[in-house]
Amino acid sequence: MIKIAMLVVFFGIMLFIGLYCRKNSTDVNGFVLGGRSVGPWLTAFAYGTSYFSAVVFVGYAGQFGWKYGIAATWAGIGNAILGSLLAWTVLGRRTRIMTQHLDSATMPQFFSKRYDSSKLKLLSSAVIFIFLIPYTASLYNGLSRLFGMAFDIRYEYCVIGMSVLTAIYVIAGGYMATAINDFIQGIVMIVGIIAVIAAVLNTHGGLSAAMDSLSQISSESEGIKQGAFTSFFGPDPVNLLGVVLLTSLGTWGLPQMVQKFYAIKNEKAITKGTIISTIFALIVAGGCYFLGGFGRLFTPDRAADGSIIFDSIIPNMLKGLSEPLIGIVIILVLSASMSTLSSLVLASSSTLTLDFIKEKISKNMSEKKQVFTMRVLILVFIVISAFIAIVQHNSNITFIAQLMGVSWGALAGAFLAPFLYGLYWKGVTKASVWVNIIFSTVVMLANMLYKDIFPVVLKSPINAGAFCMIAGLIIVPIVSMFTKKMDKEKVDEVFSCYSKSVTVSVKDHMG
């Protein structure tokens, strides 16, 4: 009854906020970007909650904690420093300024206007559509074991319930409802992860006793000696670095993450948002991976072939907790999943509506029809992702599961370099953007379908994704040096947004 009551209150708050924010989502700017007037706390929490989902809490924390021990915490630290602090510092201001100047609400729109290419808009829209849907479906996977543990509820019912609730508040309130709900969900995530870590460690006598027990564990089959799981860089620092890079630097190129910068209110909001977002990531991501680092103190479930089911590690760590704590964990995972789900479907629907339907099918669409179309597509995307999640769970179609794994790498690899260089460098060419997007997409699909052709270090989709991102930072400038330059007047007009004079007080600049 305690757990059910907590869920009812949580669901009620989410729905109320969605309906309350309906008045702010009557036009495209309001529905997609909240009128570009979202403050630092809401933006920072929207960024953080979109960043960390059940995939991180249940999947990544369990898997990487098992493989790297306490050193997995470096992934959380990387998420805070590279994925939040530097992302806000490097991208925040320039993204807000240039996207407003170009009147772009989506990443494909930005590419189209920045590089003067409508075909580039269609290519990037297709990549986003192909890879965001399976990534969206993966968000449901972390719920099945936790709900089964807490309520003995079938996985299908969990997926349907989460889908319906998210659909209602996103369709009703758009970006503003998502941002406000993300703020509440973010608070739940912070409180929840701190409480869970303390409770789980307490079951093993506290932090010192748990660390001591972990230091005694070795694995002959994996060639791991005692103490490796409590060492500074863990038993496999090379692959750990791949995890840090993909999960941290990857946010710089993900449409649903970068779009948060489009909507931020002003300069002060960026400064505050940077600090808030970094602290949030340090607590939530650092806490998740730190908790996962103790996974070998618990017994995981195993498949028929004896392999470890990594998604079972975190749920098995939580089995002995009290009812209120399990309730908090359930709401924590729901919050993490729903916030990311809402962000993904909003990004997908706005991209398909503004960059494809309005561009190719109905160029004279009114604002009202655009918003209505996005609302319909949000429902469609949620239904498709829920269907994929249920089919994959019931039939164990590995192709879908693999596609989920390469989604992040393909999106980040394709878009990071063109977006970053596009904000800072006038010399980027259209050809270099085409080459980079095609290169990353092909590499990640090949990694999924023909893994054996890759060297050992790149067989992992995590490492392959990190490779694509780093390669993109090299490909774009090199290809730009040898391909046709863009029209100088058009490029100068794009960058003119940075040259406008503003008046500031003496306390900010001595003059």
PEHU-V884981 format. One record per residue. RES is the residue in one small letter. PHI is phi in whole degrees, -180 to 180 (none if undefined). OMEGA is omega in radians with two decimals (none if undefined). BURIAL is + if it has 24 or more other C-alpha atoms within 12 Angstrom, else -. Layout:
res=RES phi=PHI omega=OMEGA burial=BURIAL
res=RES phi=PHI omega=OMEGA burial=BURIAL
//
This chain:
res=m phi=none omega=3.11 burial=-
res=i phi=-63 omega=-3.12 burial=-
res=k phi=-65 omega=-3.14 burial=-
res=i phi=-65 omega=3.13 burial=-
res=a phi=-62 omega=3.12 burial=-
res=m phi=-63 omega=3.12 burial=+
res=l phi=-66 omega=-3.14 burial=+
res=v phi=-62 omega=3.11 burial=-
res=v phi=-63 omega=3.14 burial=-
res=f phi=-60 omega=-3.13 burial=+
res=f phi=-63 omega=-3.13 burial=+
res=g phi=-61 omega=3.12 burial=-
res=i phi=-64 omega=-3.14 burial=+
res=m phi=-60 omega=-3.12 burial=+
res=l phi=-67 omega=3.13 burial=+
res=f phi=-59 omega=-3.13 burial=-
res=i phi=-65 omega=3.12 burial=+
res=g phi=-60 omega=3.14 burial=+
res=l phi=-71 omega=3.14 burial=+
res=y phi=-64 omega=-3.07 burial=+
res=c phi=-86 omega=-3.11 burial=+
res=r phi=-59 omega=-3.11 burial=+
res=k phi=-67 omega=-3.12 burial=-
res=n phi=-92 omega=-3.03 burial=+
res=s phi=-127 omega=-3.11 burial=+
res=t phi=-91 omega=3.09 burial=+
res=d phi=-126 omega=-3.07 burial=+
res=v phi=-62 omega=-3.12 burial=+
res=n phi=-62 omega=3.13 burial=+
res=g phi=-72 omega=-3.08 burial=+
res=f phi=-71 omega=-3.05 burial=+
res=v phi=-90 omega=-3.01 burial=+
res=l phi=-125 omega=-3.14 burial=+
res=g phi=62 omega=-3.14 burial=+
res=g phi=72 omega=-3.08 burial=+
res=r phi=52 omega=-3.10 burial=+
res=s phi=-133 omega=-3.09 burial=+
res=v phi=-86 omega=-3.06 burial=+
res=g phi=-75 omega=-3.02 burial=+
res=p phi=-67 omega=-3.09 burial=+
res=w phi=-66 omega=-3.13 burial=+
res=l phi=-65 omega=-3.12 burial=+
res=t phi=-66 omega=-3.12 burial=+
res=a phi=-63 omega=3.14 burial=+
res=f phi=-72 omega=3.07 burial=+
res=a phi=-63 omega=3.10 burial=+
res=y phi=-64 omega=-3.09 burial=+
res=g phi=-68 omega=-3.10 burial=+
res=t phi=-73 omega=3.04 burial=+
res=s phi=-71 omega=-3.12 burial=+
res=y phi=-69 omega=-2.98 burial=+
res=f phi=-112 omega=-3.11 burial=+
res=s phi=-124 omega=3.08 burial=+
res=a phi=-63 omega=3.09 burial=+
res=v phi=-60 omega=3.13 burial=+
res=v phi=-74 omega=-3.03 burial=+
res=f phi=-67 omega=-3.07 burial=+
res=v phi=-93 omega=-3.03 burial=+
res=g phi=-81 omega=-3.06 burial=+
res=y phi=-66 omega=-3.12 burial=+
res=a phi=-61 omega=3.13 burial=+
res=g phi=-68 omega=-3.08 burial=+
res=q phi=-68 omega=-3.07 burial=+
res=f phi=-77 omega=3.04 burial=+
res=g phi=-65 omega=3.11 burial=+
res=w phi=-65 omega=-3.06 burial=+
res=k phi=-77 omega=-2.98 burial=+
res=y phi=-116 omega=3.14 burial=+
res=g phi=67 omega=-3.10 burial=+
res=i phi=-62 omega=3.12 burial=+
res=a phi=-61 omega=3.09 burial=+
res=a phi=-60 omega=3.11 burial=+
res=t phi=-59 omega=3.09 burial=+
res=w phi=-59 omega=3.10 burial=+
res=a phi=-64 omega=3.10 burial=+
res=g phi=-66 omega=3.10 burial=+
res=i phi=-65 omega=3.09 burial=+
res=g phi=-62 omega=3.09 burial=+
res=n phi=-60 omega=-3.13 burial=+
res=a phi=-74 omega=-3.05 burial=+
res=i phi=-79 omega=-3.06 burial=+
res=l phi=-84 omega=-3.07 burial=+
res=g phi=-81 omega=-3.12 burial=+
res=s phi=-119 omega=-3.06 burial=+
res=l phi=-58 omega=-3.10 burial=+
res=l phi=-71 omega=3.12 burial=+
res=a phi=-62 omega=3.11 burial=+
res=w phi=-66 omega=-3.09 burial=+
res=t phi=-67 omega=-3.05 burial=+
res=v phi=-82 omega=-3.01 burial=+
res=l phi=-101 omega=-2.95 burial=+
res=g phi=-50 omega=-3.05 burial=+
res=r phi=-63 omega=-3.06 burial=+
res=r phi=-65 omega=3.09 burial=+
res=t phi=-63 omega=-3.13 burial=+
res=r phi=-60 omega=-3.08 burial=+
res=i phi=-70 omega=-3.04 burial=+
res=m phi=-71 omega=-3.13 burial=+
res=t phi=-68 omega=3.07 burial=+
res=q phi=-69 omega=3.13 burial=+
res=h phi=-61 omega=-3.13 burial=+
res=l phi=-87 omega=-3.11 burial=+
res=d phi=54 omega=3.13 burial=+
res=s phi=-111 omega=-3.12 burial=+
res=a phi=-109 omega=-3.14 burial=+
res=t phi=-135 omega=3.12 burial=+
res=m phi=-66 omega=3.07 burial=+
res=p phi=-59 omega=3.07 burial=+
res=q phi=-62 omega=3.11 burial=+
res=f phi=-61 omega=3.13 burial=+
res=f phi=-61 omega=-3.12 burial=+
res=s phi=-62 omega=-3.09 burial=+
res=k phi=-82 omega=3.12 burial=+
res=r phi=-69 omega=-3.08 burial=+
res=y phi=-108 omega=3.05 burial=+
res=d phi=52 omega=-3.08 burial=+
res=s phi=-150 omega=3.10 burial=+
res=s phi=-71 omega=3.11 burial=-
res=k phi=-67 omega=3.10 burial=+
res=l phi=-66 omega=3.07 burial=+
res=k phi=-63 omega=-3.13 burial=+
res=l phi=-67 omega=3.12 burial=+
res=l phi=-63 omega=-3.12 burial=+
res=s phi=-67 omega=3.08 burial=+
res=s phi=-63 omega=-3.14 burial=+
res=a phi=-64 omega=3.13 burial=+
res=v phi=-62 omega=3.14 burial=+
res=i phi=-63 omega=-3.12 burial=+
res=f phi=-62 omega=-3.08 burial=+
res=i phi=-64 omega=-2.98 burial=+
res=f phi=-98 omega=3.12 burial=+
res=l phi=-79 omega=-3.12 burial=+
res=i phi=-63 omega=3.11 burial=+
res=p phi=-65 omega=3.08 burial=+
res=y phi=-65 omega=3.09 burial=+
res=t phi=-63 omega=-3.13 burial=+
res=a phi=-63 omega=-3.10 burial=+
res=s phi=-67 omega=-3.10 burial=+
res=l phi=-66 omega=-3.11 burial=+
res=y phi=-75 omega=-2.98 burial=+
res=n phi=-61 omega=-3.10 burial=+
res=g phi=-70 omega=-3.08 burial=+
res=l phi=-82 omega=-2.95 burial=+
res=s phi=-58 omega=-3.08 burial=+
res=r phi=-70 omega=-3.12 burial=+
res=l phi=-67 omega=3.11 burial=+
res=f phi=-69 omega=3.07 burial=+
res=g phi=-63 omega=3.13 burial=-
res=m phi=-69 omega=-3.00 burial=+
res=a phi=-87 omega=-3.01 burial=+
res=f phi=-125 omega=-3.02 burial=-
res=d phi=59 omega=3.13 burial=-
res=i phi=-101 omega=3.13 burial=-
res=r phi=-62 omega=-3.11 burial=-
res=y phi=-57 omega=-3.10 burial=+
res=e phi=-60 omega=-3.13 burial=+
res=y phi=-68 omega=3.09 burial=-
res=c phi=-62 omega=-3.12 burial=+
res=v phi=-63 omega=-3.11 burial=+
res=i phi=-64 omega=-3.14 burial=+
res=g phi=-62 omega=3.14 burial=+
res=m phi=-65 omega=-3.13 burial=+
res=s phi=-64 omega=-3.10 burial=+
res=v phi=-63 omega=-3.11 burial=+
res=l phi=-63 omega=3.14 burial=+
res=t phi=-63 omega=-3.13 burial=+
res=a phi=-59 omega=-3.09 burial=+
res=i phi=-62 omega=-3.02 burial=+
res=y phi=-77 omega=3.09 burial=+
res=v phi=-75 omega=3.13 burial=+
res=i phi=-63 omega=-3.11 burial=+
res=a phi=-73 omega=-2.95 burial=+
res=g phi=-108 omega=3.10 burial=+
res=g phi=62 omega=-3.03 burial=+
res=y phi=-64 omega=-3.09 burial=+
res=m phi=-64 omega=3.09 burial=+
res=a phi=-63 omega=3.10 burial=+
res=t phi=-62 omega=-3.10 burial=+
res=a phi=-65 omega=-3.13 burial=+
res=i phi=-67 omega=3.09 burial=+
res=n phi=-63 omega=3.08 burial=+
res=d phi=-61 omega=3.12 burial=+
res=f phi=-63 omega=3.12 burial=+
res=i phi=-65 omega=3.14 burial=+
res=q phi=-65 omega=3.10 burial=+
res=g phi=-65 omega=3.10 burial=+
res=i phi=-62 omega=3.10 burial=+
res=v phi=-60 omega=-3.12 burial=+
res=m phi=-65 omega=3.13 burial=+
res=i phi=-64 omega=-3.14 burial=+
res=v phi=-62 omega=-3.08 burial=+
res=g phi=-64 omega=-3.06 burial=+
res=i phi=-68 omega=3.11 burial=+
res=i phi=-65 omega=-3.13 burial=+
res=a phi=-65 omega=-3.10 burial=+
res=v phi=-68 omega=3.12 burial=+
res=i phi=-59 omega=-3.14 burial=+
res=a phi=-61 omega=-3.09 burial=-
res=a phi=-69 omega=-3.12 burial=+
res=v phi=-65 omega=3.13 burial=+
res=l phi=-64 omega=3.14 burial=+
res=n phi=-64 omega=3.11 burial=-
res=t phi=-70 omega=3.10 burial=-
res=h phi=-117 omega=3.04 burial=-
res=g phi=84 omega=3.13 burial=-
res=g phi=100 omega=-3.04 burial=-
res=l phi=-62 omega=-3.08 burial=-
res=s phi=-63 omega=-3.13 burial=-
res=a phi=-66 omega=3.13 burial=-
res=a phi=-67 omega=3.10 burial=+
res=m phi=-64 omega=3.13 burial=+
res=d phi=-64 omega=3.12 burial=-
res=s phi=-65 omega=-3.13 burial=+
res=l phi=-66 omega=-3.12 burial=+
res=s phi=-69 omega=-3.12 burial=+
res=q phi=-87 omega=-3.05 burial=-
res=i phi=-86 omega=3.05 burial=+
res=s phi=-136 omega=3.13 burial=+
res=s phi=-147 omega=-3.13 burial=-
res=e phi=-64 omega=-3.12 burial=-
res=s phi=-64 omega=3.14 burial=-
res=e phi=-100 omega=-3.13 burial=-
res=g phi=68 omega=-3.09 burial=-
res=i phi=-110 omega=-3.11 burial=-
res=k phi=-90 omega=3.08 burial=-
res=q phi=-59 omega=3.10 burial=-
res=g phi=91 omega=-3.09 burial=+
res=a phi=-65 omega=-3.07 burial=+
res=f phi=-80 omega=3.04 burial=+
res=t phi=-116 omega=-3.14 burial=+
res=s phi=-78 omega=-3.00 burial=+
res=f phi=-62 omega=-3.11 burial=-
res=f phi=-112 omega=3.07 burial=+
res=g phi=74 omega=-3.06 burial=+
res=p phi=-79 omega=-3.06 burial=+
res=d phi=-145 omega=-3.05 burial=+
res=p phi=-64 omega=-3.11 burial=+
res=v phi=-65 omega=3.13 burial=-
res=n phi=-70 omega=3.06 burial=+
res=l phi=-63 omega=3.11 burial=+
res=l phi=-62 omega=3.08 burial=+
res=g phi=-60 omega=3.11 burial=+
res=v phi=-63 omega=-3.13 burial=+
res=v phi=-60 omega=-3.10 burial=+
res=l phi=-66 omega=-3.08 burial=+
res=l phi=-65 omega=-3.07 burial=+
res=t phi=-77 omega=-3.12 burial=+
res=s phi=-107 omega=-3.13 burial=+
res=l phi=-69 omega=-3.11 burial=+
res=g phi=-58 omega=-3.10 burial=+
res=t phi=-63 omega=-3.11 burial=+
res=w phi=-67 omega=-3.09 burial=+
res=g phi=-120 omega=-3.12 burial=+
res=l phi=-85 omega=-3.07 burial=+
res=p phi=-55 omega=-3.08 burial=+
res=q phi=-69 omega=3.11 burial=+
res=m phi=-87 omega=-3.11 burial=+
res=v phi=-63 omega=-3.10 burial=+
res=q phi=-62 omega=3.10 burial=+
res=k phi=-63 omega=3.14 burial=+
res=f phi=-72 omega=3.13 burial=+
res=y phi=-62 omega=-2.92 burial=+
res=a phi=-96 omega=-3.00 burial=+
res=i phi=-67 omega=-2.91 burial=+
res=k phi=-75 omega=-3.03 burial=+
res=n phi=-158 omega=-3.08 burial=+
res=e phi=-61 omega=-3.13 burial=+
res=k phi=-63 omega=3.13 burial=-
res=a phi=-65 omega=3.11 burial=+
res=i phi=-67 omega=-3.14 burial=+
res=t phi=-62 omega=3.13 burial=+
res=k phi=-66 omega=-3.11 burial=+
res=g phi=-61 omega=3.11 burial=+
res=t phi=-60 omega=-3.12 burial=+
res=i phi=-67 omega=-3.10 burial=+
res=i phi=-62 omega=-3.11 burial=+
res=s phi=-63 omega=-3.13 burial=+
res=t phi=-66 omega=3.13 burial=+
res=i phi=-64 omega=3.12 burial=+
res=f phi=-59 omega=-3.12 burial=+
res=a phi=-64 omega=-3.13 burial=+
res=l phi=-63 omega=-3.13 burial=+
res=i phi=-72 omega=-3.01 burial=+
res=v phi=-75 omega=-3.12 burial=+
res=a phi=-69 omega=3.10 burial=+
res=g phi=-59 omega=3.13 burial=+
res=g phi=-65 omega=-3.14 burial=+
res=c phi=-62 omega=-3.10 burial=+
res=y phi=-71 omega=3.08 burial=+
res=f phi=-63 omega=3.09 burial=+
res=l phi=-62 omega=3.13 burial=+
res=g phi=-62 omega=-3.14 burial=+
res=g phi=-62 omega=3.13 burial=+
res=f phi=-97 omega=-3.06 burial=+
res=g phi=-59 omega=-3.09 burial=+
res=r phi=-74 omega=3.04 burial=+
res=l phi=-82 omega=-3.12 burial=+
res=f phi=-122 omega=-3.10 burial=+
res=t phi=-93 omega=-3.13 burial=-
res=p phi=-83 omega=3.00 burial=+
res=d phi=-77 omega=3.13 burial=-
res=r phi=-127 omega=3.10 burial=-
res=a phi=-77 omega=-3.10 burial=-
res=a phi=-62 omega=-3.14 burial=-
res=d phi=-86 omega=3.10 burial=-
res=g phi=91 omega=-3.14 burial=-
res=s phi=-73 omega=-3.09 burial=-
res=i phi=-76 omega=3.02 burial=-
res=i phi=-91 omega=-3.00 burial=+
res=f phi=-62 omega=-3.13 burial=+
res=d phi=-66 omega=-3.13 burial=+
res=s phi=-89 omega=-3.01 burial=+
res=i phi=-64 omega=-3.11 burial=+
res=i phi=-63 omega=3.09 burial=+
res=p phi=-56 omega=3.12 burial=+
res=n phi=-68 omega=3.08 burial=+
res=m phi=-70 omega=-3.02 burial=+
res=l phi=-98 omega=-3.01 burial=+
res=k phi=-59 omega=-3.06 burial=+
res=g phi=-88 omega=-3.09 burial=-
res=l phi=-76 omega=3.13 burial=+
res=s phi=-72 omega=-3.12 burial=-
res=e phi=-58 omega=3.12 burial=-
res=p phi=-60 omega=3.14 burial=+
res=l phi=-68 omega=3.09 burial=+
res=i phi=-64 omega=3.06 burial=+
res=g phi=-60 omega=3.11 burial=+
res=i phi=-63 omega=3.13 burial=+
res=v phi=-63 omega=3.13 burial=+
res=i phi=-60 omega=3.14 burial=+
res=i phi=-68 omega=3.08 burial=+
res=l phi=-59 omega=-3.10 burial=+
res=v phi=-69 omega=3.05 burial=+
res=l phi=-60 omega=3.14 burial=+
res=s phi=-60 omega=-3.11 burial=+
res=a phi=-62 omega=-3.08 burial=+
res=s phi=-75 omega=-3.09 burial=+
res=m phi=-67 omega=-3.14 burial=+
res=s phi=-66 omega=3.11 burial=+
res=t phi=-70 omega=3.12 burial=+
res=l phi=-60 omega=-3.13 burial=+
res=s phi=-62 omega=3.13 burial=+
res=s phi=-66 omega=-3.11 burial=+
res=l phi=-68 omega=-3.10 burial=+
res=v phi=-72 omega=3.07 burial=+
res=l phi=-68 omega=3.10 burial=+
res=a phi=-66 omega=-3.13 burial=+
res=s phi=-65 omega=-3.08 burial=+
res=s phi=-68 omega=-3.14 burial=+
res=s phi=-67 omega=3.12 burial=+
res=t phi=-64 omega=-3.10 burial=+
res=l phi=-68 omega=-3.12 burial=+
res=t phi=-71 omega=-3.02 burial=+
res=l phi=-78 omega=-3.01 burial=+
res=d phi=-102 omega=3.14 burial=+
res=f phi=-123 omega=-3.07 burial=+
res=i phi=-63 omega=-3.13 burial=+
res=k phi=-69 omega=-3.10 burial=+
res=e phi=-76 omega=-2.97 burial=-
res=k phi=-113 omega=-3.01 burial=-
res=i phi=-107 omega=-3.07 burial=-
res=s phi=-137 omega=-3.05 burial=-
res=k phi=-68 omega=-3.10 burial=-
res=n phi=-102 omega=3.12 burial=-
res=m phi=-61 omega=3.08 burial=-
res=s phi=-76 omega=3.10 burial=-
res=e phi=-57 omega=-3.10 burial=-
res=k phi=-62 omega=3.13 burial=-
res=k phi=-70 omega=3.11 burial=-
res=q phi=-63 omega=3.13 burial=+
res=v phi=-64 omega=3.12 burial=+
res=f phi=-62 omega=3.12 burial=+
res=t phi=-62 omega=3.12 burial=+
res=m phi=-63 omega=3.12 burial=+
res=r phi=-64 omega=3.11 burial=+
res=v phi=-64 omega=-3.10 burial=+
res=l phi=-68 omega=3.05 burial=+
res=i phi=-59 omega=3.11 burial=+
res=l phi=-62 omega=-3.14 burial=+
res=v phi=-62 omega=-3.12 burial=+
res=f phi=-64 omega=3.14 burial=+
res=i phi=-66 omega=3.12 burial=+
res=v phi=-64 omega=-3.13 burial=+
res=i phi=-63 omega=-3.11 burial=+
res=s phi=-66 omega=3.10 burial=+
res=a phi=-65 omega=3.11 burial=+
res=f phi=-62 omega=3.12 burial=+
res=i phi=-60 omega=-3.12 burial=+
res=a phi=-62 omega=-3.12 burial=+
res=i phi=-70 omega=3.13 burial=+
res=v phi=-62 omega=-3.13 burial=+
res=q phi=-63 omega=-3.12 burial=+
res=h phi=-68 omega=-3.05 burial=+
res=n phi=-82 omega=-3.05 burial=-
res=s phi=-115 omega=3.13 burial=-
res=n phi=54 omega=3.08 burial=-
res=i phi=-74 omega=-3.02 burial=-
res=t phi=-69 omega=-3.12 burial=-
res=f phi=-59 omega=3.14 burial=-
res=i phi=-66 omega=-3.14 burial=+
res=a phi=-61 omega=3.12 burial=+
res=q phi=-67 omega=-3.14 burial=+
res=l phi=-63 omega=3.06 burial=+
res=m phi=-60 omega=-3.10 burial=+
res=g phi=-67 omega=-3.10 burial=+
res=v phi=-93 omega=-3.07 burial=+
res=s phi=-57 omega=-3.09 burial=+
res=w phi=-61 omega=-3.12 burial=+
res=g phi=-63 omega=-3.13 burial=+
res=a phi=-66 omega=-3.12 burial=+
res=l phi=-66 omega=-3.12 burial=+
res=a phi=-66 omega=3.14 burial=+
res=g phi=-65 omega=-3.10 burial=+
res=a phi=-72 omega=-2.93 burial=+
res=f phi=-109 omega=-3.02 burial=+
res=l phi=-58 omega=-3.07 burial=+
res=a phi=-64 omega=3.12 burial=+
res=p phi=-60 omega=-3.13 burial=+
res=f phi=-73 omega=-3.11 burial=+
res=l phi=-63 omega=3.14 burial=+
res=y phi=-65 omega=-3.13 burial=+
res=g phi=-64 omega=3.12 burial=+
res=l phi=-80 omega=-2.96 burial=+
res=y phi=-115 omega=-2.93 burial=+
res=w phi=-123 omega=3.14 burial=-
res=k phi=-75 omega=-3.01 burial=+
res=g phi=-85 omega=3.14 burial=+
res=v phi=-67 omega=3.13 burial=+
res=t phi=-106 omega=3.11 burial=+
res=k phi=-61 omega=-3.09 burial=+
res=a phi=-60 omega=-3.12 burial=+
res=s phi=-65 omega=3.11 burial=+
res=v phi=-69 omega=3.09 burial=+
res=w phi=-60 omega=-3.11 burial=+
res=v phi=-61 omega=-3.09 burial=+
res=n phi=-67 omega=-3.13 burial=+
res=i phi=-63 omega=-3.14 burial=+
res=i phi=-66 omega=3.14 burial=+
res=f phi=-58 omega=-3.08 burial=+
res=s phi=-66 omega=-3.14 burial=+
res=t phi=-64 omega=-3.14 burial=+
res=v phi=-65 omega=-3.12 burial=+
res=v phi=-61 omega=-3.08 burial=+
res=m phi=-71 omega=3.07 burial=+
res=l phi=-67 omega=3.09 burial=+
res=a phi=-65 omega=3.11 burial=+
res=n phi=-62 omega=3.13 burial=+
res=m phi=-77 omega=-3.01 burial=+
res=l phi=-94 omega=-3.06 burial=-
res=y phi=-131 omega=-3.04 burial=-
res=k phi=-58 omega=-3.05 burial=-
res=d phi=-67 omega=-3.12 burial=-
res=i phi=-80 omega=-3.11 burial=-
res=f phi=-89 omega=3.01 burial=-
res=p phi=-63 omega=-3.02 burial=-
res=v phi=-53 omega=-3.05 burial=-
res=v phi=-68 omega=-3.11 burial=-
res=l phi=-104 omega=3.09 burial=+
res=k phi=-66 omega=3.10 burial=+
res=s phi=-71 omega=3.09 burial=+
res=p phi=-62 omega=3.08 burial=+
res=i phi=-62 omega=-3.13 burial=+
res=n phi=-68 omega=3.12 burial=+
res=a phi=-64 omega=3.10 burial=+
res=g phi=-65 omega=3.10 burial=+
res=a phi=-63 omega=3.10 burial=+
res=f phi=-61 omega=-3.14 burial=+
res=c phi=-63 omega=3.13 burial=+
res=m phi=-66 omega=3.12 burial=+
res=i phi=-65 omega=3.13 burial=+
res=a phi=-61 omega=-3.14 burial=+
res=g phi=-61 omega=3.13 burial=+
res=l phi=-66 omega=3.10 burial=+
res=i phi=-96 omega=-3.08 burial=+
res=i phi=-62 omega=-3.04 burial=+
res=v phi=-59 omega=3.13 burial=+
res=p phi=-67 omega=-3.12 burial=+
res=i phi=-67 omega=3.14 burial=-
res=v phi=-64 omega=3.14 burial=+
res=s phi=-63 omega=-3.13 burial=+
res=m phi=-69 omega=-3.01 burial=-
res=f phi=-116 omega=-3.14 burial=-
res=t phi=-121 omega=-3.04 burial=-
res=k phi=-59 omega=-3.14 burial=-
res=k phi=-75 omega=3.07 burial=-
res=m phi=-77 omega=3.12 burial=+
res=d phi=-59 omega=-3.03 burial=-
res=k phi=-61 omega=-3.11 burial=-
res=e phi=-63 omega=-3.14 burial=-
res=k phi=-67 omega=3.13 burial=-
res=v phi=-66 omega=3.12 burial=+
res=d phi=-62 omega=3.13 burial=-
res=e phi=-67 omega=3.10 burial=-
res=v phi=-62 omega=-3.08 burial=+
res=f phi=-84 omega=3.13 burial=+
res=s phi=-65 omega=3.14 burial=-
res=c phi=-63 omega=-3.14 burial=+
res=y phi=-84 omega=-3.02 burial=-
res=s phi=-98 omega=-3.11 burial=-
res=k phi=-68 omega=-3.14 burial=-
res=s phi=-85 omega=3.04 burial=-
res=v phi=-129 omega=3.14 burial=-
res=t phi=-99 omega=3.13 burial=-
res=v phi=-126 omega=-3.14 burial=-
res=s phi=-81 omega=-3.10 burial=-
res=v phi=-62 omega=-3.12 burial=-
res=k phi=-65 omega=3.12 burial=-
res=d phi=-95 omega=-3.13 burial=-
res=h phi=-154 omega=-3.04 burial=-
res=m phi=-73 omega=3.14 burial=-
res=g phi=87 omega=none burial=-
//
